Amino acid sequence: MSYIVGPTLGWLQSSLRLSAHACKLPLATSMVQALGVGVVLATGVAALALSGRMYGRQGIEWQDRSWRFLEYKPQNGIDQWSASGALVGGVLGGVKEGLR
């Protein structure tokens, strides 16, 4: 669900903030910036939602839930690919900035 909420929040934030600077940026740059903001906002919302859902639960329930996530192999594969992609994107972005 957060993969939908994040880009939507980022798009809303960028479209409501149509400054002169934002209008001058290329579409791809604006989209990447909006998606980045959306990911940060969605992560915060998801953390608050999880905390609200698990409020008042015992530590063993938190440990059980985290163990289930850690042992779910398809999700582990997605997480590894996501982390690898983020690392490659960060390195390439840093290299591109260094060339300017």
Backbone atoms as SQL, in Angstrom:
CREATE TABLE atoms (id INTEGER PRIMARY KEY, chain TEXT, resi INTEGER, resn TEXT, atom TEXT, x REAL, y REAL, z REAL);
INSERT INTO atoms VALUES
  (1, 'A', 1, 'MET', 'N', 0.813, -1.189, 0.000),
  (2, 'A', 1, 'MET', 'CA', 0.000, 0.000, 0.000),
  (3, 'A', 1, 'MET', 'C', 0.859, 1.257, 0.000),
  (4, 'A', 2, 'SER', 'N', 1.996, 1.232, 0.698),
  (5, 'A', 2, 'SER', 'CA', 2.829, 2.435, 0.754),
  (6, 'A', 2, 'SER', 'C', 3.464, 2.744, -0.602),
  (7, 'A', 3, 'TYR', 'N', 3.562, 1.752, -1.494),
  (8, 'A', 3, 'TYR', 'CA', 4.093, 2.016, -2.821),
  (9, 'A', 3, 'TYR', 'C', 3.130, 2.857, -3.645),
  (10, 'A', 4, 'ILE', 'N', 1.882, 2.954, -3.232),
  (11, 'A', 4, 'ILE', 'CA', 0.903, 3.829, -3.884),
  (12, 'A', 4, 'ILE', 'C', 0.827, 5.160, -3.148),
  (13, 'A', 5, 'VAL', 'N', 0.854, 5.113, -1.833),
  (14, 'A', 5, 'VAL', 'CA', 0.699, 6.322, -1.023),
  (15, 'A', 5, 'VAL', 'C', 1.882, 7.264, -1.215),
  (16, 'A', 6, 'GLY', 'N', 3.093, 6.735, -1.249),
  (17, 'A', 6, 'GLY', 'CA', 4.283, 7.570, -1.366),
  (18, 'A', 6, 'GLY', 'C', 4.304, 8.435, -2.613),
  (19, 'A', 7, 'PRO', 'N', 4.203, 7.844, -3.804),
  (20, 'A', 7, 'PRO', 'CA', 4.189, 8.677, -5.004),
  (21, 'A', 7, 'PRO', 'C', 3.010, 9.643, -5.045),
  (22, 'A', 8, 'THR', 'N', 1.868, 9.225, -4.521),
  (23, 'A', 8, 'THR', 'CA', 0.708, 10.111, -4.514),
  (24, 'A', 8, 'THR', 'C', 0.963, 11.323, -3.630),
  (25, 'A', 9, 'LEU', 'N', 1.502, 11.098, -2.435),
  (26, 'A', 9, 'LEU', 'CA', 1.817, 12.220, -1.549),
  (27, 'A', 9, 'LEU', 'C', 2.874, 13.132, -2.169),
  (28, 'A', 10, 'GLY', 'N', 3.877, 12.553, -2.791),
  (29, 'A', 10, 'GLY', 'CA', 4.908, 13.353, -3.443),
  (30, 'A', 10, 'GLY', 'C', 4.360, 14.173, -4.587),
  (31, 'A', 11, 'TRP', 'N', 3.495, 13.578, -5.382),
  (32, 'A', 11, 'TRP', 'CA', 2.883, 14.297, -6.495),
  (33, 'A', 11, 'TRP', 'C', 2.013, 15.439, -5.989),
  (34, 'A', 12, 'LEU', 'N', 1.219, 15.178, -4.953),
  (35, 'A', 12, 'LEU', 'CA', 0.383, 16.229, -4.375),
  (36, 'A', 12, 'LEU', 'C', 1.236, 17.369, -3.832),
  (37, 'A', 13, 'GLN', 'N', 2.291, 17.023, -3.132),
  (38, 'A', 13, 'GLN', 'CA', 3.158, 18.046, -2.558),
  (39, 'A', 13, 'GLN', 'C', 3.788, 18.896, -3.650),
  (40, 'A', 14, 'SER', 'N', 4.243, 18.273, -4.713),
  (41, 'A', 14, 'SER', 'CA', 4.900, 19.039, -5.771),
  (42, 'A', 14, 'SER', 'C', 3.903, 19.836, -6.596),
  (43, 'A', 15, 'SER', 'N', 2.709, 19.315, -6.805),
  (44, 'A', 15, 'SER', 'CA', 1.734, 20.050, -7.608),
  (45, 'A', 15, 'SER', 'C', 1.131, 21.217, -6.832),
  (46, 'A', 16, 'LEU', 'N', 1.068, 21.112, -5.517),
  (47, 'A', 16, 'LEU', 'CA', 0.560, 22.218, -4.710),
  (48, 'A', 16, 'LEU', 'C', 1.606, 23.312, -4.525),
  (49, 'A', 17, 'ARG', 'N', 2.844, 22.987, -4.768),
  (50, 'A', 17, 'ARG', 'CA', 3.957, 23.901, -4.546),
  (51, 'A', 17, 'ARG', 'C', 4.544, 24.351, -5.885),
  (52, 'A', 18, 'LEU', 'N', 3.716, 24.693, -6.820),
  (53, 'A', 18, 'LEU', 'CA', 4.189, 25.042, -8.156),
  (54, 'A', 18, 'LEU', 'C', 4.848, 26.419, -8.142),
  (55, 'A', 19, 'SER', 'N', 6.071, 26.462, -7.706),
  (56, 'A', 19, 'SER', 'CA', 6.818, 27.712, -7.685),
  (57, 'A', 19, 'SER', 'C', 7.456, 27.936, -9.053),
  (58, 'A', 20, 'ALA', 'N', 8.032, 29.109, -9.225),
  (59, 'A', 20, 'ALA', 'CA', 8.700, 29.409, -10.493),
  (60, 'A', 20, 'ALA', 'C', 9.875, 28.460, -10.713),
  (61, 'A', 21, 'HIS', 'N', 10.565, 28.106, -9.633),
  (62, 'A', 21, 'HIS', 'CA', 11.704, 27.184, -9.751),
  (63, 'A', 21, 'HIS', 'C', 11.240, 25.795, -10.178),
  (64, 'A', 22, 'ALA', 'N', 10.129, 25.324, -9.604),
  (65, 'A', 22, 'ALA', 'CA', 9.631, 23.986, -9.927),
  (66, 'A', 22, 'ALA', 'C', 9.161, 23.913, -11.369),
  (67, 'A', 23, 'CYS', 'N', 8.612, 24.993, -11.885),
  (68, 'A', 23, 'CYS', 'CA', 8.129, 24.992, -13.272),
  (69, 'A', 23, 'CYS', 'C', 9.281, 24.966, -14.267),
  (70, 'A', 24, 'LYS', 'N', 10.458, 25.444, -13.871),
  (71, 'A', 24, 'LYS', 'CA', 11.604, 25.481, -14.775),
  (72, 'A', 24, 'LYS', 'C', 12.328, 24.141, -14.865),
  (73, 'A', 25, 'LEU', 'N', 12.087, 23.262, -13.904),
  (74, 'A', 25, 'LEU', 'CA', 12.776, 21.972, -13.896),
  (75, 'A', 25, 'LEU', 'C', 12.228, 21.053, -14.982),
  (76, 'A', 26, 'PRO', 'N', 13.068, 20.196, -15.554),
  (77, 'A', 26, 'PRO', 'CA', 12.567, 19.197, -16.503),
  (78, 'A', 26, 'PRO', 'C', 11.594, 18.240, -15.816),
  (79, 'A', 27, 'LEU', 'N', 10.725, 17.638, -16.609),
  (80, 'A', 27, 'LEU', 'CA', 9.699, 16.749, -16.068),
  (81, 'A', 27, 'LEU', 'C', 10.314, 15.590, -15.281),
  (82, 'A', 28, 'ALA', 'N', 11.365, 14.981, -15.813),
  (83, 'A', 28, 'ALA', 'CA', 11.982, 13.841, -15.124),
  (84, 'A', 28, 'ALA', 'C', 12.529, 14.259, -13.762),
  (85, 'A', 29, 'THR', 'N', 13.154, 15.416, -13.692),
  (86, 'A', 29, 'THR', 'CA', 13.692, 15.901, -12.420),
  (87, 'A', 29, 'THR', 'C', 12.576, 16.165, -11.430),
  (88, 'A', 30, 'SER', 'N', 11.508, 16.789, -11.896),
  (89, 'A', 30, 'SER', 'CA', 10.367, 17.066, -11.021),
  (90, 'A', 30, 'SER', 'C', 9.744, 15.779, -10.502),
  (91, 'A', 31, 'MET', 'N', 9.639, 14.778, -11.376),
  (92, 'A', 31, 'MET', 'CA', 9.039, 13.510, -10.959),
  (93, 'A', 31, 'MET', 'C', 9.911, 12.798, -9.929),
  (94, 'A', 32, 'VAL', 'N', 11.208, 12.763, -10.151),
  (95, 'A', 32, 'VAL', 'CA', 12.105, 12.101, -9.204),
  (96, 'A', 32, 'VAL', 'C', 12.072, 12.820, -7.861),
  (97, 'A', 33, 'GLN', 'N', 12.052, 14.142, -7.897),
  (98, 'A', 33, 'GLN', 'CA', 11.993, 14.913, -6.661),
  (99, 'A', 33, 'GLN', 'C', 10.684, 14.646, -5.926),
  (100, 'A', 34, 'ALA', 'N', 9.580, 14.629, -6.658),
  (101, 'A', 34, 'ALA', 'CA', 8.274, 14.370, -6.042),
  (102, 'A', 34, 'ALA', 'C', 8.205, 12.960, -5.465),
  (103, 'A', 35, 'LEU', 'N', 8.744, 11.987, -6.180),
  (104, 'A', 35, 'LEU', 'CA', 8.737, 10.613, -5.673),
  (105, 'A', 35, 'LEU', 'C', 9.614, 10.474, -4.435),
  (106, 'A', 36, 'GLY', 'N', 10.726, 11.171, -4.412),
  (107, 'A', 36, 'GLY', 'CA', 11.584, 11.133, -3.231),
  (108, 'A', 36, 'GLY', 'C', 10.884, 11.692, -2.004),
  (109, 'A', 37, 'VAL', 'N', 10.205, 12.814, -2.182),
  (110, 'A', 37, 'VAL', 'CA', 9.440, 13.400, -1.077),
  (111, 'A', 37, 'VAL', 'C', 8.333, 12.446, -0.654),
  (112, 'A', 38, 'GLY', 'N', 7.685, 11.827, -1.626),
  (113, 'A', 38, 'GLY', 'CA', 6.608, 10.890, -1.321),
  (114, 'A', 38, 'GLY', 'C', 7.084, 9.680, -0.547),
  (115, 'A', 39, 'VAL', 'N', 8.253, 9.179, -0.890),
  (116, 'A', 39, 'VAL', 'CA', 8.800, 8.021, -0.174),
  (117, 'A', 39, 'VAL', 'C', 9.071, 8.381, 1.285),
  (118, 'A', 40, 'VAL', 'N', 9.639, 9.553, 1.498),
  (119, 'A', 40, 'VAL', 'CA', 9.921, 9.980, 2.875),
  (120, 'A', 40, 'VAL', 'C', 8.622, 10.147, 3.658),
  (121, 'A', 41, 'LEU', 'N', 7.630, 10.799, 3.051),
  (122, 'A', 41, 'LEU', 'CA', 6.345, 10.987, 3.732),
  (123, 'A', 41, 'LEU', 'C', 5.655, 9.653, 4.003),
  (124, 'A', 42, 'ALA', 'N', 5.661, 8.756, 3.036),
  (125, 'A', 42, 'ALA', 'CA', 5.000, 7.457, 3.219),
  (126, 'A', 42, 'ALA', 'C', 5.700, 6.624, 4.284),
  (127, 'A', 43, 'THR', 'N', 7.019, 6.730, 4.363),
  (128, 'A', 43, 'THR', 'CA', 7.742, 6.007, 5.407),
  (129, 'A', 43, 'THR', 'C', 7.326, 6.502, 6.786),
  (130, 'A', 44, 'GLY', 'N', 7.200, 7.804, 6.922),
  (131, 'A', 44, 'GLY', 'CA', 6.749, 8.366, 8.191),
  (132, 'A', 44, 'GLY', 'C', 5.335, 7.948, 8.542),
  (133, 'A', 45, 'VAL', 'N', 4.441, 7.984, 7.555),
  (134, 'A', 45, 'VAL', 'CA', 3.050, 7.574, 7.786),
  (135, 'A', 45, 'VAL', 'C', 2.987, 6.093, 8.145),
  (136, 'A', 46, 'ALA', 'N', 3.762, 5.268, 7.452),
  (137, 'A', 46, 'ALA', 'CA', 3.764, 3.829, 7.744),
  (138, 'A', 46, 'ALA', 'C', 4.308, 3.550, 9.142),
  (139, 'A', 47, 'ALA', 'N', 5.334, 4.287, 9.554),
  (140, 'A', 47, 'ALA', 'CA', 5.884, 4.099, 10.903),
  (141, 'A', 47, 'ALA', 'C', 4.856, 4.475, 11.961),
  (142, 'A', 48, 'LEU', 'N', 4.147, 5.577, 11.738),
  (143, 'A', 48, 'LEU', 'CA', 3.095, 5.978, 12.684),
  (144, 'A', 48, 'LEU', 'C', 1.952, 4.970, 12.708),
  (145, 'A', 49, 'ALA', 'N', 1.571, 4.472, 11.534),
  (146, 'A', 49, 'ALA', 'CA', 0.479, 3.497, 11.467),
  (147, 'A', 49, 'ALA', 'C', 0.862, 2.194, 12.170),
  (148, 'A', 50, 'LEU', 'N', 2.084, 1.743, 11.973),
  (149, 'A', 50, 'LEU', 'CA', 2.537, 0.520, 12.639),
  (150, 'A', 50, 'LEU', 'C', 2.583, 0.705, 14.152),
  (151, 'A', 51, 'SER', 'N', 3.089, 1.845, 14.573),
  (152, 'A', 51, 'SER', 'CA', 3.134, 2.112, 16.013),
  (153, 'A', 51, 'SER', 'C', 1.731, 2.157, 16.600),
  (154, 'A', 52, 'GLY', 'N', 0.800, 2.758, 15.876),
  (155, 'A', 52, 'GLY', 'CA', -0.583, 2.797, 16.348),
  (156, 'A', 52, 'GLY', 'C', -1.209, 1.420, 16.391),
  (157, 'A', 53, 'ARG', 'N', -0.917, 0.615, 15.400),
  (158, 'A', 53, 'ARG', 'CA', -1.486, -0.738, 15.342),
  (159, 'A', 53, 'ARG', 'C', -0.946, -1.626, 16.456),
  (160, 'A', 54, 'MET', 'N', 0.319, -1.468, 16.773),
  (161, 'A', 54, 'MET', 'CA', 0.960, -2.337, 17.758),
  (162, 'A', 54, 'MET', 'C', 1.007, -1.720, 19.155),
  (163, 'A', 55, 'TYR', 'N', 0.390, -0.554, 19.341),
  (164, 'A', 55, 'TYR', 'CA', 0.407, 0.110, 20.647),
  (165, 'A', 55, 'TYR', 'C', -0.228, -0.791, 21.703),
  (166, 'A', 56, 'GLY', 'N', 0.448, -0.937, 22.805),
  (167, 'A', 56, 'GLY', 'CA', -0.075, -1.736, 23.905),
  (168, 'A', 56, 'GLY', 'C', 0.201, -3.227, 23.789),
  (169, 'A', 57, 'ARG', 'N', 0.829, -3.645, 22.719),
  (170, 'A', 57, 'ARG', 'CA', 1.150, -5.072, 22.556),
  (171, 'A', 57, 'ARG', 'C', 2.410, -5.408, 23.331),
  (172, 'A', 58, 'GLN', 'N', 2.549, -6.662, 23.640),
  (173, 'A', 58, 'GLN', 'CA', 3.735, -7.107, 24.368),
  (174, 'A', 58, 'GLN', 'C', 4.918, -7.252, 23.413),
  (175, 'A', 59, 'GLY', 'N', 6.103, -7.269, 23.996),
  (176, 'A', 59, 'GLY', 'CA', 7.318, -7.386, 23.194),
  (177, 'A', 59, 'GLY', 'C', 7.353, -8.643, 22.352),
  (178, 'A', 60, 'ILE', 'N', 6.790, -9.725, 22.858),
  (179, 'A', 60, 'ILE', 'CA', 6.813, -10.984, 22.106),
  (180, 'A', 60, 'ILE', 'C', 5.986, -10.873, 20.828),
  (181, 'A', 61, 'GLU', 'N', 4.936, -10.061, 20.851),
  (182, 'A', 61, 'GLU', 'CA', 4.135, -9.879, 19.641),
  (183, 'A', 61, 'GLU', 'C', 4.907, -9.100, 18.586),
  (184, 'A', 62, 'TRP', 'N', 5.682, -8.099, 19.019),
  (185, 'A', 62, 'TRP', 'CA', 6.541, -7.374, 18.091),
  (186, 'A', 62, 'TRP', 'C', 7.597, -8.318, 17.504),
  (187, 'A', 63, 'GLN', 'N', 8.189, -9.139, 18.349),
  (188, 'A', 63, 'GLN', 'CA', 9.219, -10.065, 17.883),
  (189, 'A', 63, 'GLN', 'C', 8.638, -11.098, 16.925),
  (190, 'A', 64, 'ASP', 'N', 7.433, -11.570, 17.201),
  (191, 'A', 64, 'ASP', 'CA', 6.783, -12.536, 16.324),
  (192, 'A', 64, 'ASP', 'C', 6.527, -11.929, 14.950),
  (193, 'A', 65, 'ARG', 'N', 6.032, -10.707, 14.934),
  (194, 'A', 65, 'ARG', 'CA', 5.741, -10.043, 13.661),
  (195, 'A', 65, 'ARG', 'C', 7.020, -9.805, 12.867),
  (196, 'A', 66, 'SER', 'N', 8.068, -9.349, 13.529),
  (197, 'A', 66, 'SER', 'CA', 9.321, -9.096, 12.808),
  (198, 'A', 66, 'SER', 'C', 9.944, -10.403, 12.318),
  (199, 'A', 67, 'TRP', 'N', 9.836, -11.476, 13.106),
  (200, 'A', 67, 'TRP', 'CA', 10.381, -12.761, 12.679),
  (201, 'A', 67, 'TRP', 'C', 9.653, -13.251, 11.433),
  (202, 'A', 68, 'ARG', 'N', 8.340, -13.069, 11.396),
  (203, 'A', 68, 'ARG', 'CA', 7.579, -13.498, 10.214),
  (204, 'A', 68, 'ARG', 'C', 8.027, -12.744, 8.974),
  (205, 'A', 69, 'PHE', 'N', 8.284, -11.449, 9.109),
  (206, 'A', 69, 'PHE', 'CA', 8.759, -10.677, 7.963),
  (207, 'A', 69, 'PHE', 'C', 10.152, -11.122, 7.538),
  (208, 'A', 70, 'LEU', 'N', 11.016, -11.373, 8.502),
  (209, 'A', 70, 'LEU', 'CA', 12.386, -11.760, 8.177),
  (210, 'A', 70, 'LEU', 'C', 12.467, -13.141, 7.540),
  (211, 'A', 71, 'GLU', 'N', 11.541, -14.019, 7.857),
  (212, 'A', 71, 'GLU', 'CA', 11.567, -15.378, 7.320),
  (213, 'A', 71, 'GLU', 'C', 10.770, -15.535, 6.027),
  (214, 'A', 72, 'TYR', 'N', 10.131, -14.480, 5.563),
  (215, 'A', 72, 'TYR', 'CA', 9.329, -14.552, 4.343),
  (216, 'A', 72, 'TYR', 'C', 10.252, -14.289, 3.150),
  (217, 'A', 73, 'LYS', 'N', 10.640, -15.366, 2.459),
  (218, 'A', 73, 'LYS', 'CA', 11.685, -15.303, 1.434),
  (219, 'A', 73, 'LYS', 'C', 11.369, -14.357, 0.267),
  (220, 'A', 74, 'PRO', 'N', 10.138, -14.353, -0.279),
  (221, 'A', 74, 'PRO', 'CA', 9.889, -13.414, -1.383),
  (222, 'A', 74, 'PRO', 'C', 10.105, -11.953, -0.978),
  (223, 'A', 75, 'GLN', 'N', 9.712, -11.587, 0.227),
  (224, 'A', 75, 'GLN', 'CA', 9.916, -10.211, 0.678),
  (225, 'A', 75, 'GLN', 'C', 11.397, -9.915, 0.867),
  (226, 'A', 76, 'ASN', 'N', 12.155, -10.893, 1.331),
  (227, 'A', 76, 'ASN', 'CA', 13.599, -10.702, 1.481),
  (228, 'A', 76, 'ASN', 'C', 14.254, -10.423, 0.136),
  (229, 'A', 77, 'GLY', 'N', 13.811, -11.134, -0.900),
  (230, 'A', 77, 'GLY', 'CA', 14.349, -10.893, -2.236),
  (231, 'A', 77, 'GLY', 'C', 14.049, -9.492, -2.728),
  (232, 'A', 78, 'ILE', 'N', 12.826, -9.047, -2.510),
  (233, 'A', 78, 'ILE', 'CA', 12.442, -7.691, -2.919),
  (234, 'A', 78, 'ILE', 'C', 13.261, -6.662, -2.151),
  (235, 'A', 79, 'ASP', 'N', 13.430, -6.879, -0.853),
  (236, 'A', 79, 'ASP', 'CA', 14.204, -5.946, -0.035),
  (237, 'A', 79, 'ASP', 'C', 15.651, -5.860, -0.503),
  (238, 'A', 80, 'GLN', 'N', 16.239, -6.997, -0.854),
  (239, 'A', 80, 'GLN', 'CA', 17.630, -6.994, -1.305),
  (240, 'A', 80, 'GLN', 'C', 17.775, -6.264, -2.636),
  (241, 'A', 81, 'TRP', 'N', 16.849, -6.501, -3.566),
  (242, 'A', 81, 'TRP', 'CA', 16.893, -5.802, -4.846),
  (243, 'A', 81, 'TRP', 'C', 16.654, -4.310, -4.661),
  (244, 'A', 82, 'SER', 'N', 15.748, -3.946, -3.757),
  (245, 'A', 82, 'SER', 'CA', 15.474, -2.530, -3.504),
  (246, 'A', 82, 'SER', 'C', 16.696, -1.834, -2.916),
  (247, 'A', 83, 'ALA', 'N', 17.338, -2.469, -1.956),
  (248, 'A', 83, 'ALA', 'CA', 18.531, -1.878, -1.342),
  (249, 'A', 83, 'ALA', 'C', 19.659, -1.759, -2.366),
  (250, 'A', 84, 'SER', 'N', 19.819, -2.773, -3.203),
  (251, 'A', 84, 'SER', 'CA', 20.859, -2.721, -4.234),
  (252, 'A', 84, 'SER', 'C', 20.577, -1.600, -5.224),
  (253, 'A', 85, 'GLY', 'N', 19.335, -1.480, -5.643),
  (254, 'A', 85, 'GLY', 'CA', 18.958, -0.415, -6.572),
  (255, 'A', 85, 'GLY', 'C', 19.155, 0.965, -5.977),
  (256, 'A', 86, 'ALA', 'N', 18.819, 1.121, -4.700),
  (257, 'A', 86, 'ALA', 'CA', 19.015, 2.409, -4.037),
  (258, 'A', 86, 'ALA', 'C', 20.500, 2.751, -3.940),
  (259, 'A', 87, 'LEU', 'N', 21.316, 1.756, -3.652),
  (260, 'A', 87, 'LEU', 'CA', 22.758, 1.980, -3.563),
  (261, 'A', 87, 'LEU', 'C', 23.332, 2.390, -4.918),
  (262, 'A', 88, 'VAL', 'N', 22.959, 1.670, -5.961),
  (263, 'A', 88, 'VAL', 'CA', 23.450, 1.996, -7.308),
  (264, 'A', 88, 'VAL', 'C', 22.972, 3.388, -7.717),
  (265, 'A', 89, 'GLY', 'N', 21.705, 3.696, -7.454),
  (266, 'A', 89, 'GLY', 'CA', 21.180, 5.020, -7.785),
  (267, 'A', 89, 'GLY', 'C', 21.894, 6.126, -7.031),
  (268, 'A', 90, 'GLY', 'N', 22.176, 5.888, -5.757),
  (269, 'A', 90, 'GLY', 'CA', 22.895, 6.891, -4.974),
  (270, 'A', 90, 'GLY', 'C', 24.308, 7.115, -5.479),
  (271, 'A', 91, 'VAL', 'N', 24.990, 6.032, -5.824),
  (272, 'A', 91, 'VAL', 'CA', 26.354, 6.154, -6.345),
  (273, 'A', 91, 'VAL', 'C', 26.346, 6.876, -7.684),
  (274, 'A', 92, 'LEU', 'N', 25.442, 6.493, -8.575),
  (275, 'A', 92, 'LEU', 'CA', 25.382, 7.154, -9.880),
  (276, 'A', 92, 'LEU', 'C', 24.992, 8.621, -9.747),
  (277, 'A', 93, 'GLY', 'N', 24.086, 8.918, -8.833),
  (278, 'A', 93, 'GLY', 'CA', 23.717, 10.315, -8.595),
  (279, 'A', 93, 'GLY', 'C', 24.884, 11.117, -8.053),
  (280, 'A', 94, 'GLY', 'N', 25.654, 10.511, -7.163),
  (281, 'A', 94, 'GLY', 'CA', 26.827, 11.188, -6.626),
  (282, 'A', 94, 'GLY', 'C', 27.898, 11.402, -7.676),
  (283, 'A', 95, 'VAL', 'N', 28.090, 10.414, -8.537),
  (284, 'A', 95, 'VAL', 'CA', 29.074, 10.542, -9.614),
  (285, 'A', 95, 'VAL', 'C', 28.644, 11.637, -10.578),
  (286, 'A', 96, 'LYS', 'N', 27.363, 11.689, -10.892),
  (287, 'A', 96, 'LYS', 'CA', 26.865, 12.710, -11.820),
  (288, 'A', 96, 'LYS', 'C', 27.056, 14.103, -11.229),
  (289, 'A', 97, 'GLU', 'N', 26.789, 14.260, -9.931),
  (290, 'A', 97, 'GLU', 'CA', 26.985, 15.553, -9.277),
  (291, 'A', 97, 'GLU', 'C', 28.462, 15.934, -9.265),
  (292, 'A', 98, 'GLY', 'N', 29.332, 14.949, -9.107),
  (293, 'A', 98, 'GLY', 'CA', 30.760, 15.224, -9.084),
  (294, 'A', 98, 'GLY', 'C', 31.296, 15.665, -10.436),
  (295, 'A', 99, 'LEU', 'N', 30.630, 15.295, -11.519),
  (296, 'A', 99, 'LEU', 'CA', 31.075, 15.653, -12.862),
  (297, 'A', 99, 'LEU', 'C', 30.689, 17.072, -13.243),
  (298, 'A', 100, 'ARG', 'N', 29.787, 17.685, -12.513),
  (299, 'A', 100, 'ARG', 'CA', 29.341, 19.051, -12.868),
  (300, 'A', 100, 'ARG', 'C', 30.339, 20.085, -12.472);
